[in-house]
Amino acid sequence: MSGSSGPGRIAPPVSPDPLPAAQLLGPTEIRALAARLGVQPSKRLGQNFVVDAGTVTRIAAMAELRPEDVVLEIGPGFGSLTLPLLAAARRVVAVEVDRALAAELPATVAARAPQLAGRLEVVNADAVRVNALPGEPPTVLVANLPYNVSVPVVLHVLASVPSLRHGLVMVQAEVADRMCAPPGSRVYGVPSAKLAWFAAARRVGSVRRAVFWPVPRVDSGLVELVRHSPESAAQVRDGAGRAETFAVIDAAFSQRRKTLRSALAGWAGSAAAAEAVLRGVGIDPALRGEALSVADFAQIAAAAGAPRRPDSIGTS
């Protein structure tokens, strides 16, 4: 993450000293742990573990943690990133879906950094279904997310943990591009628009595929998330609800080649009704979904929820 300030952000203090390299996990230690636990990386769970100590040290530094922060770490795996996070933050709540890895993580921390063991809390759960976390509310999200659940997890966490002020997530490179894409770009779509409801997203780095075990087919990207301030959120949302706005986004991108008039016909009840709503908020019905910002989608949702004269609806 950058050191520049933004909405809801202040410049962080100097980070605490990182853990000595001898206390971090490398490829030898991780493979030994896996062998002892009888763990093989699961394709179903999208498990690719970071085995390079330099990479996790860099990611922990980029997370810009303050000594008082409570980190929500999703996908800790064997704990390679958990260790430097514990050294920089007051507490880490680690959510791990793999039962064997979740059970082993406290022991790994106790063995390699016993002075930090009291800062760790492990939750064995699927992050996309977690709605309550133990202890103080987390302030920072740090995650290594598999391709198939990256966006659903991030959206769920931002919606269900409002105390998170910023985050750093590692995802496959193409997912990172989609998450950060602005309106009008080739890869702008549902993930970009929905994520923009909660936060500003920015690509801040790359991670080579060679630092993972097993080695994936593509490189990964690091995405910085900065939650909107209340003032910024109000400007983006225009009084619209999240569910209503997301319904408009889903409809607009369900048929990317179609104009908004056609794509929103099912959502509005007819193409003519969709056109009436769009013209009512000053949006050209001939545009396509990729031309609109999340604020535009919220404006459409808010207008659709407002009372309209019967003759403004029309028929298809």
N, C-alpha and C positions, 0 to 999 in steps of 0.2 A: 504494500500500500504506500501511497505517496505521503510525504510529510506535510503537504500543504493542507491548510485548513479549508473547510467547506461548511455547508449548512449542518448545524448540529455537531461540528467537530472543533476541537481545539488542538493545538500542536502538542504531541505527546512528550513526556519527559524522556530522558535518556534511559534506554532499557537496561535492566539488570544484566550482570555478566552472564554469558551463556554457560551451559554445562560444559565441563571438560570433555574432550573428544572420547576419552576412555569410558565415560558413562553412557555414551550414545550407542545406538544399535546400528551395526553394519550388516552386510550381506551374510557374513559367517554366523553372526549371532542370531539373525532372523531365521536362517535355514536350520540352525541347531534347535531353536525354539519350535519351529514347525515340525521337525522330525520327532522331538520329544512328545509333542502334543498329538502327533498323528494327523496334522492339518495339511491338506492340499488346497492350494488356491481354487476357489469355486468360481466357475464360469457363470453359474446361475446368480451368484451374488455380485458378480463383476469385480472380484477381488484381484487387485494388482497392488502389491505392497511396495512402498518406497524403502529402498535398502541403502540409500546413500546418505551418510551423516551430514555431509555438506549441504545437501538439498534441503533436509528438514531444518537445519540451522538457519538457512536463508529464508525459508517460508515463515519460521517463527519470528524472525526479525521483521519481515515485511508485514506481519500482522499488527505491528505497532501497539503491542500490549503495554498497558500501564500496570504498575505493581498492584493496584487495587482491582484489576479486572477479574471477572469471572468468565472463563472461556467455555463455550459449548463446542466441543469437538465431536464431529460426526465421522464415523469410520476410522477409529484409531488403529484398528488392526492389531499388530504386535506391540505398538507403542512407540514407534520410531519418532513420530512427531510429538506425541504426548510428552515425552521427556523434556525437550526444550520449551514446550509451552508451560509446563509446570514450573520451570525455572524462572519464567518471565511474569507469570500471573499469580494472583492470590489463590485461585482455585480453578480446577478444570473438571467439568462434567462431561464425561466421555460416553457417547451413545454408540454401542456396537451391537449389530444384529447377530453376529456369530457367537453362539453360546460359549464355545471353548475359548475363543479369544477374549471375550468379556471376562470370563472367570480367571484367566491367566494374567490379565493386565495389572491388577494391583500387586501381584507377586513380582512381576518384572520391574515395576517402579521401586518396590521395596528393596529389591536386590541391587539395582543399579544406582538409585538415588534415594536412599532411605530417608534423607532429610526432607524430601518432598512428598513422601507417601501420604501424609496427612492432608495434602491439598487435592487429592484425587477422589472423585466419585464416579463409579461406573454404572451405567444403565444398560442392561441387556434388552434391547428393543429395536424395532424397525423405526428409523427416524421419521418416516413419512406418516407414522401413526401415533407418535408421541405427542401428547397434549399437556402433560404436566411433568415438571422436572423437580428433583429434590433440591432443597436449600435455596440460597439467594438467586434471584433472577440473573441469567447470563447477560453479559454486556457485549461480548464479541463472539462471532461465529467463525470457526476454522474447520474446514472439511476437505476430505479427499473422497470425491464422489464418483461412483461408476456411471458409465454412459447412460444406462437405461433408466436411472432414477434421479439424475442430477437436478433437472429443473423441478420435478414434483417435490423433491425434498426441500430445495431452497425456498420454493413458494410456500410450502406448508410451515416451515420453520419461521419464516418472516411473518406469516399470518398469526401463528400461535405463540410466538415469543416476542412480544412487542418491546421488551427491554433491550433487545439487541440493537446497538447503535451502529455497528459496522461489522464487516466480515471479510474473509479471504477464503475463497473456495478454489480447489483444484479439480478441473474437469477436463475431458477430452477437448483437444484444440478446437474442433468444429463446434462443439457445444459452447465453448467460451466465446467464440465469434458470434453465435446466435444470441447469447445472453446480453452481449454488449452492443448489438447492432442498432443503429439509429433508424428512424423512419426513412423509407426511400431506398435503403440499401438492399442488396440482393438477398441477404440472409435474414433480414428483419421479418419477424413473424410472431406467433403466439408467445413463445418464451420471452422475447425481447419486450413485448408490450406488457405482459402480465408482471414481469419483474420490475418494470418501470413504475408500476403502481406503488410499490413499496420503497424502492431505493434507486439510486444512481449506480449503474454498473460500468466498470472500466477494466479493460484488459491491461494487466500490469506486469506480465511476465510469461515465460514459457518454461516447461519442464521436459527435459529429454526423455524419451521412452526407455533409454538404457538404464535409468536409475530405478526402474521398477522390477519386481519379481512377481509373476512372470512378466517378461517384456511384452507390452501391448503392441499393436500394429501401428499406432499413431502416437504423436507427442501429446502432451497435455498443456493446458493454459491456466494461468492464475487470474482470477477475476476478483477485483475489489468491489465490495458493496458498501454504500454509505446510505443509511436509511434517511428518507426525507424528514426534514424538520416538520413540526406541525403546520407551519406556515406554508412550506413548499407542498406538503401533502394536500392541504386545502385547495391550493391553486390547481394541482393536478386533477383532483377528484371532482371538483365543481358540484359538491353536494350529492354525487351519485354513490350508490353502494357498490361494494366490491363484486358481489355475485352478479349484479345486474350488468356492471361494466365488463366482467369476464365473459358473460353470455354474448355480449355484442362482439367482443374480440374473437371468440370461438366461431361465431357465425361469419364474421368478415373474412376469416382465413380458411373457412371450410372449403371454399372453392376459389383458390387464389387468382385464377384467370378471369373471374367474373367481376363486374363492377359492383360497387357497394349496393346499388339499387337492386341488383339480382341476388347478390350474396346474402343480403339482409332480409330478403322477402319472407323466408320462413320464420325468422325471428320476429318480424314486424306484423306478419299476418298476410301481407301481400307486397308486391313490388311497389305499387303506388303508395302504400302506407309507409314503406321504407323511404321512398323518395320524399314524402311529406316531412318526415322527421329530419332527414338530412338537410333539406332546404331550410327547414325551420331554424337550424343551428349554423347555417351558412357553409355547409359542406357540399361540394359538387357530387351528385349521385353517380357521375360517370367515373369517379376515382376508384381505385382499388384499395384494399385494406392496408397494403404495405405503405401507402402514402400518409397514413394517419398516426398521430402520436397517441399515447395513452390518455392524454388530456382530451383529445378529440373523441375517443371512444367513450370516455366518461361523460362528455357533453351530450353525446347521442343517447346514452343510457338515461341521463337525467331528464332529457327532453321527452323521451318515450314514457317516463313515469309521471310527467306533468299532465294535467287535464288539457285536452285538445278539443276543439270544436268538431262535431261529427263530420262536417263537410271537408275537414282538412285531411281526412283519412283516405278517402277515395277507394277504388277497387282496382284489382289487377286486370 
